Amino acid sequence: MTITVAGEPLIAYLLASVRIVAWLAIVPPFSSRAVPAMAKV
C-alpha cells in the first residue's frame, strides 16, 4: 500500500503544527486568572 502526498501541503501542515505547539508551550491559554479553576481541569 502506497500513500502519495503532495509536498507543499504537507510542509505547510507541519509548519502550522509546529507554530501552534510552540505558541501553546510559550503562552499557555488557560494559565490566567480569567479562566476559572474548574475549566482548567
Backbone as JSON, one array per atom type, in Angstrom:
{
  "sequence": "MTITVAGEPLIAYLLASVRIVAWLAIVPPFSSRAVPAMAKV",
  "N": [[0.84, -1.18, 0.0], [0.67, 2.11, -0.96], [1.04, 5.47, -0.14], [0.55, 8.59, -1.46], [1.51, 11.92, -1.14], [1.25, 15.35, -1.73], [4.03, 17.58, -1.65], [4.05, 20.36, -0.82], [1.53, 20.95, 0.62], [1.9, 19.21, 2.79], [4.25, 20.16, 4.03], [3.32, 22.71, 4.74], [1.32, 22.02, 6.57], [2.85, 20.76, 8.58], [4.51, 22.9, 9.41], [2.58, 24.67, 10.38], [1.6, 23.15, 12.49], [3.86, 22.99, 14.15], [4.09, 25.68, 14.79], [1.72, 26.13, 16.25], [2.07, 24.37, 18.44], [4.39, 25.47, 19.58], [3.4, 27.98, 20.32], [1.49, 27.25, 22.24], [3.19, 26.16, 24.14], [4.73, 28.33, 24.96], [2.93, 30.4, 25.59], [0.63, 29.54, 27.49], [-2.81, 29.16, 27.1], [-4.69, 28.81, 29.14], [-3.71, 29.6, 31.58], [-4.17, 31.93, 32.9], [-5.83, 34.09, 35.35], [-8.31, 34.69, 34.46], [-9.64, 32.5, 33.57], [-11.73, 30.2, 35.09], [-10.99, 27.9, 37.85], [-12.23, 25.4, 37.64], [-12.53, 25.08, 34.91], [-10.0, 24.58, 34.08], [-9.44, 21.95, 34.62]],
  "CA": [[0.0, 0.0, 0.0], [1.47, 3.32, -1.11], [0.31, 6.71, 0.06], [1.26, 9.71, -2.05], [1.05, 13.22, -0.64], [1.98, 16.47, -2.32], [4.99, 18.12, -0.69], [3.73, 21.68, -0.29], [0.54, 20.91, 1.7], [2.46, 18.51, 3.95], [5.15, 21.1, 4.69], [2.5, 23.76, 5.35], [0.67, 21.44, 7.75], [3.86, 20.56, 9.62], [4.92, 24.2, 9.94], [1.47, 25.19, 11.18], [1.55, 22.37, 13.73], [4.97, 23.43, 15.0], [3.77, 27.02, 15.28], [0.69, 26.01, 17.28], [2.67, 23.74, 19.62], [5.29, 26.44, 20.2], [2.57, 29.01, 20.97], [0.9, 26.66, 23.45], [4.25, 25.94, 25.13], [5.24, 29.61, 25.45], [1.82, 31.19, 26.13], [-0.5, 28.65, 27.76], [-4.02, 29.98, 27.1], [-5.54, 28.6, 30.31], [-2.95, 29.83, 32.8], [-4.51, 33.22, 33.51], [-6.89, 34.06, 36.35], [-9.6, 34.93, 33.8], [-10.28, 31.2, 33.39], [-11.99, 29.59, 36.4], [-10.22, 26.7, 38.16], [-12.93, 24.2, 37.15], [-12.33, 24.96, 33.47], [-8.64, 24.12, 33.85], [-9.39, 20.5, 34.8]],
  "C": [[0.89, 1.24, 0.0], [0.58, 4.54, -0.95], [1.14, 7.84, -0.54], [0.64, 11.01, -1.57], [1.9, 14.29, -1.3], [2.87, 17.12, -1.25], [4.58, 19.42, -0.04], [2.66, 21.64, 0.81], [1.08, 20.23, 2.96], [3.4, 19.43, 4.73], [4.36, 22.2, 5.39], [1.82, 23.25, 6.61], [1.66, 21.25, 8.89], [4.3, 21.88, 10.24], [3.83, 24.82, 10.8], [1.38, 24.46, 12.51], [2.66, 22.79, 14.68], [4.68, 24.8, 15.59], [2.74, 26.96, 16.41], [1.26, 25.42, 18.56], [3.6, 24.71, 20.34], [4.5, 27.53, 20.92], [1.97, 28.48, 22.26], [1.95, 26.45, 24.53], [4.7, 27.26, 25.75], [4.14, 30.41, 26.15], [0.63, 30.26, 26.38], [-1.79, 29.46, 27.9], [-4.86, 29.86, 28.36], [-4.8, 28.86, 31.62], [-3.3, 31.14, 33.49], [-5.63, 33.07, 34.53], [-8.26, 34.3, 35.73], [-10.36, 33.63, 33.59], [-10.51, 30.59, 34.76], [-11.22, 28.28, 36.6], [-10.9, 25.45, 37.62], [-12.72, 24.01, 35.66], [-10.94, 24.43, 33.15], [-8.54, 22.6, 33.93], [-9.86, 19.85, 33.55]]
}
